[in-house]
């Protein structure tokens, strides 16, 4: 499923969502009342960006994807998500039944969590990141025969990705982050945003627009 940005604006007492179209704002009609919409500066439409990005274009990130594509992120979908970590060149490392894999394709529709702060020296940070990721991926912890063992304890691919983050933090003298804290602070907010976007997007595709009070 190819996803696009949405346009959100207020008119006739409702908040309206529709697909963003070229030059939509210049001749935009409200799908609720059918009138031509004119906006003041404070009322200008807001672009709601599609939350999915190509994971291979994301440097030094925590990445989530699904074998079902975007549909796998819907709230009612019970499909299992897959988690990985990207290098500075967008190669995604992840832990699977075959051990650690390094992929240059397959993560084109993903949710991205950047992990290198913009204020850091990007060259030294990404070089350090790649070096540590390569070392971490070769630890005996992530061999194929230990996959089911890690899965039993709820680790698996998520444990590999978070384990690497904590490995890097310890190497810099920082305290590790717990699974619960990382999930609550970084993962859940993006999952909730993604689920809301998909719900609105599906309604827009079916009916041409979505509106609420």
C-alpha positions in Angstrom: 0.0 0.0 0.0 1.5 3.3 -1.1 0.8 6.0 1.5 0.6 9.7 1.1 0.5 12.8 3.4 -2.8 14.1 4.6 -4.2 17.6 4.7 -6.0 18.8 7.9 -8.0 21.9 8.1 -11.0 23.3 10.0 -14.2 24.4 8.3 -18.0 24.5 9.1 -17.3 23.6 12.7 -15.4 20.4 12.0 -11.8 19.2 11.6 -11.5 17.8 8.1 -8.8 15.4 6.7 -8.3 14.6 3.0 -5.4 13.5 0.8 -3.0 16.3 0.0 -3.1 17.2 -3.7 -0.9 19.6 -5.7 -2.2 23.2 -5.3 -5.0 21.9 -3.1 -5.0 25.0 -0.9 -5.6 27.3 -3.8 -8.9 25.8 -4.8 -9.9 23.6 -1.8 -13.6 22.8 -1.3 -14.8 21.5 2.0 -16.0 18.0 1.4 -18.6 18.3 4.3 -20.4 21.4 3.0 -19.1 21.7 -0.5 -18.1 25.4 -0.2 -14.8 26.9 -1.4 -12.6 27.2 1.6 -10.6 30.4 2.2 -8.0 30.5 4.9 -6.4 33.2 7.0 -2.8 32.8 8.1 -3.8 31.2 11.4 -6.2 28.8 9.7 -3.9 27.5 7.0 -4.2 23.7 6.4 -1.6 21.5 8.2 0.1 18.7 6.4 0.0 15.4 8.3 3.1 13.6 7.1 3.0 9.8 6.5 4.8 8.3 9.5 6.5 5.6 7.3 10.0 6.1 6.0 12.5 4.0 4.1 14.7 2.5 6.8 17.6 2.2 4.3 17.7 6.0 4.1 17.8 6.4 7.9 21.2 6.5 9.5 21.8 5.2 13.0 18.2 4.5 13.9 16.0 2.1 15.7 13.7 0.7 13.1 10.4 -1.1 13.1 8.7 -2.9 10.2 6.1 -5.6 9.5 5.9 -8.3 6.9 2.4 -7.1 6.1 3.7 -3.6 5.4 1.8 -0.6 6.9 -1.2 -2.8 7.6 0.8 -4.6 10.2 0.8 -1.4 12.3 -2.9 -1.1 12.6 -4.2 -1.3 16.2 -6.4 -4.3 15.5 -3.7 -6.2 13.6 -2.0 -8.9 15.7 0.9 -9.4 13.3 4.4 -9.4 14.9 6.6 -6.5 14.2 10.3 -6.8 13.4 12.9 -4.5 14.9 16.4 -3.6 13.7 19.2 -1.0 13.9 20.6 0.8 10.9 24.2 1.7 10.2 25.3 5.1 9.0 24.8 3.8 5.5 21.3 2.5 6.0 22.2 -1.2 6.3 19.8 -2.8 8.8 21.1 -5.2 11.4 18.4 -7.4 13.0 18.3 -10.7 15.0 16.4 -13.6 13.4 16.3 -17.4 13.6 19.3 -17.4 11.3 21.3 -15.1 13.7 22.1 -11.5 13.0 21.2 -10.4 9.4 22.5 -7.3 7.5 20.0 -6.1 4.9 20.2 -3.5 2.3 16.6 -3.9 1.3 13.3 -5.1 2.9 12.8 -2.1 5.3 11.4 0.4 2.8 8.2 0.9 4.8 9.3 1.4 8.4 8.8 3.5 11.5 12.0 5.3 12.4 13.4 6.3 15.8 16.6 8.4 15.3 19.2 7.7 18.0 22.1 10.0 17.2 21.4 13.5 18.6 21.6 16.3 15.9 24.0 18.3 18.2 26.6 15.5 18.1 29.6 15.5 15.9 27.9 13.5 13.2 31.1 12.0 11.7 32.6 10.8 14.9 29.2 9.6 16.2 28.3 7.5 13.2 31.8 6.1 12.9 31.6 5.0 16.5 28.1 3.7 16.0 29.1 1.5 13.1 32.2 0.1 14.9 30.2 -0.9 18.0 27.3 -2.3 16.0 29.7 -4.6 14.0 31.3 -5.8 17.3 28.0 -6.3 19.1 26.5 -8.3 16.2 29.3 -10.8 16.5 28.7 -11.6 20.2 27.8 -15.2 21.1 24.5 -13.9 22.5 23.1 -13.5 19.0 23.8 -16.9 17.5 21.0 -18.8 15.7 20.9 -21.6 18.4 20.0 -19.0 21.0 17.1 -17.4 19.2 14.4 -19.5 20.8 16.0 -19.0 24.2 16.0 -15.2 23.7 12.4 -15.4 22.4 11.2 -17.2 25.5 12.3 -14.3 27.7 10.7 -11.7 25.4 13.9 -10.5 23.9 14.5 -11.6 20.3 14.9 -8.8 17.7 13.8 -6.1 20.2 16.3 -7.4 22.7 19.1 -7.2 20.1 18.3 -3.6 19.2 17.8 -2.4 22.7 20.8 -4.4 23.8 23.0 -2.6 21.3 21.7 0.8 22.4 22.7 0.0 26.0 26.0 -1.4 24.9 26.8 1.9 23.2 25.6 3.9 26.2 27.8 1.9 28.6 30.8 2.4 26.3 30.2 6.2 26.7 29.8 5.9 30.5 26.0 6.4 30.5 23.4 4.4 32.3 21.5 1.8 30.3 17.8 2.3 29.5 15.2 -0.2 30.6 13.0 -1.9 28.1 9.9 -0.4 29.8 11.3 3.1 29.7 12.5 2.9 26.1 9.2 1.5 25.0 7.1 4.1 26.8 9.3 7.1 25.8 10.1 6.2 22.2 8.1 3.3 20.8 4.6 3.7 22.1 4.2 7.4 21.1 5.2 6.5 17.5 3.0 3.4 17.4 0.0 5.5 18.6 0.6 8.2 16.0 0.9 5.6 13.3 -2.2 3.8 14.3 -4.2 7.1 14.3 -2.8 8.0 10.9 -3.7 4.6 9.4 -7.2 4.8 10.8 -7.8 8.3 9.3 -6.1 7.4 6.1 -8.2 4.3 5.5 -11.4 6.3 6.1 -10.2 9.0 3.7 -9.4 6.4 1.0 -12.9 4.8 1.4 -15.0 8.0 1.6 -12.8 10.7 0.1 -12.4 12.6 3.4 -12.7 12.2 7.2 -14.2 14.7 9.6 -14.8 15.0 13.3 -16.2 17.6 15.7 
